[in-house]
Amino acid sequence: MTEGTHGGAEQDGDGIQWLAEIGRSSTGRSSTGGSGTDGEVGGVVFARGITPEELARRMGADPATATEPISDTEIRDLDIEVYRPGDDGDGVIRVGACAGWTFAIEYGDSTGGELLTEIARDGAEVVHFRPMPEQRPALLDYARDGAVLCGFGLGEERWRWGQEPDLLVPDLVAAGVLEADGVTSCAPGRQPDGAARRRTLGAVERRFGLSLPRGALGGLRLPAYAVRGTPGMALR
């Protein structure tokens, strides 16, 4: 994979453990490339069983309105209002494919969380990661065939939700995140936050075969769609 390349074809990936870095910089810029209130990465949706265009459609986009492929940095050149009093804020996604999954990188007031079951209908599988830099913990959900099966906060894996909340417990135990009882943390308070997040993301990566090129939050160009509000989609 080459920085600045077109994202239409399926890309080589770098796993997903590096997503633990999103929003960790003290400079106001995420260490992976997103920046500012309007251009920061709000989440990543992974979907299996649907195309990138269908993922965009299920998240609220008109598939006919894709932009020319743009980079993560160029998102800052779009006119995105995250908060609009009395009305919806703007949500934008960039979509691509990697390792047998499609993905959508979310910006602004995006729709991945509230439309999770819609994205996962008709047999599709969905993994949704939200870094939540201002409101820890980061959140992870897994949905399939129209239902949220399990979810938890990174660092708070003992508290789980969904129709099958313990679905990923064997993977978390094998990764050294939880003890065999599925409740006790293996290293409470003794791991740096980033290391603990990477351990959990590594368990999910291995379970589902997830991968995302680091360039997706850099120079890799991917088509973008508006999924909420009225963002200006022309580069300024």
C-alpha positions, 0 to 999 in steps of 0.5 A, a space after each residue: 500500500 502506498 500513501 496517497 493512493 486510491 482506496 477503491 480496491 481492497 487494501 493491505 492492512 495493519 491490524 487494528 491494535 493501532 487504533 488505540 492511538 486515536 485521540 491519545 495526543 496531547 496536542 489536540 491532534 490525534 496521533 493517527 492523523 485526524 485533527 480538530 473538532 470537525 475533522 477528528 475521527 469519531 469511530 470506525 465501522 467494519 462490516 462483513 457481507 456488504 460492499 463499501 457502497 452498501 455500507 454507506 447507504 445503510 449509514 444514511 448516504 446516497 450512494 450516488 453522491 460519493 466524492 472523488 477519493 480524498 485523504 483523512 487530511 482533506 476531510 478538514 477542508 470540507 465544511 462540516 458543522 458538528 453541532 448545529 443548534 436546533 438541527 442535526 450536526 453534520 456526519 461524513 464517512 470515508 469508505 473502503 475495504 480490507 481483509 474481507 471487511 468493508 470499513 467506514 471512518 466516521 467524522 463529525 456527527 456520524 450515524 454508526 452507533 445509532 444505526 448499528 442494527 440497521 447496518 447489521 441486517 440481513 446477515 451482515 456482521 458489524 464491529 463498531 469502534 468508538 475511541 471516545 477521547 473526551 468521554 472514556 472508555 473507548 467503546 466496542 460493539 459487535 452486531 450480526 443479523 440485525 442485533 447487537 450481540 455484545 459490547 463493552 468499554 475498553 478497560 471495562 470489559 467486565 461490564 458487558 451488554 448485548 444478546 450474547 454479552 459473554 461471546 468474546 470472553 474466551 478471546 479476552 481471557 486468551 489475550 490476557 485481558 480477563 481472568 478465567 472467571 470472565 470478570 477479573 482484570 488480569 492487570 488492574 491499574 498496572 498497565 498503561 492505558 494504551 497498552 491495555 487498549 491494544 491488548 483488547 483490540 488485538 483479541 477482537 482483531 484475531 477473532 474476526 480477522 479485522 485489519 485497517 491500513 494505517 494510511 486510511 488515517 493518513 494519505 490513503 484516498 477513499 470516497 467520502 459520503 455525507 450521512 447526516 446534516 448538510 455538510 459542504 462536500 466540496 474541498 475548500 
